């Protein structure tokens, strides 16, 4: 049985884990170990829509996303990643079908501009949407919001970029290594035990385990209100580029985008019917659902061929917001519960986690996302997510 | 086979690219697929999967049957979205 020592152990090799590892090492933390039960980005990160947007409706998410978009824009340079992250900033459109949504969108845009004077989100009329995306069915659409600086990226390469940069700074990344226990003594974290029988002594453990976040927390004796929820996606044959921006619709729970290789990625969130367990299998019910909804949005898609489905898990919390920061167990930190909008915030939150762990004042105050908020009843529901 | 041989015809991935990735430490089909799109095209890896498995096996010494394969997902063959519309399971 191997024994080893670390200054910090990060659990989870998605964007949050890899970014936290990179920024911790950059801040001078010497022995950072990252443990991932599969391969890097094999969980929520790699299965996500990988959208990037300023368009949120709570102050904390607007602050985080404004910073995150800027970081994404410079990520390839900062991390010296030659393969590129396929960042497409051709905009992100959110469409509304009800007056209530339009009112909420107006509030969101106002808040976004108040917080970030450089914010480019604009309200579009149905006619303007029609001009922008003439193939989109606007029947019933009352308008929407659009930000041309938003878009999407390749989640595998974003993770790989962070992981490779972290390795160059000495981070020890161990894939196909599952954490089976977290040891504590007198209210402090002392070690992490892996399925390979290794015991890694460490004063700091960061839980970036996404949908497995509650199970991992429990190992340290910390209960968190987090559960997995399956979401499914369909991917089409590559088509000539026609959909420059990402599109999101809260009414049908749909989102879609076209990747630089030409494939359309089509998602539908169905929280009412989807399983809330660790289950990443696909269903035929989803195919019917996604086909109906996507052909409704873009009628010409009926002749487009689907080549694959996939499924992934959201890590849901009661207010669809993350749980960030310290816990009652000293040295045990949380960065989980992103509820479907965590990919894009990975870079900034990784930086903040590193600041929190190294005792610095974080560049953005994330105290409203603490675990305590559930006890205090200070929930911060995000209106702008699927 | 030569290094320039195209292994994934859907996504134009060469043997050289696959070998480089394996050398860099990407030693499962899933990882290689995500790094270079090998197997992500319309045929979903029907041609390249076996060759990539063999390359991993050769480079790592792992027996072929122990090379971790990708998840098999629906649809088995490409299907038009329109084929899922109109009509329930009972043919209505």
Interface residues (C-beta under 8 A of the other chain):
Chain A: X39 X40 X41 X42 X46 X83 X156 X157 X160 X236 X237 X238 X261 X263 X282 X284 X287 X288 X290 X291 X292 X294 X295 X301 X302 X303 X304 X305 X306 X307 X308 X309 X310
Chain B: X11 X28 X30 X31 X34 X35 X37 X40 X41 X42 X44 X73 X74 X75 X78 X79 X80 X81 X82 X83 X84 X85
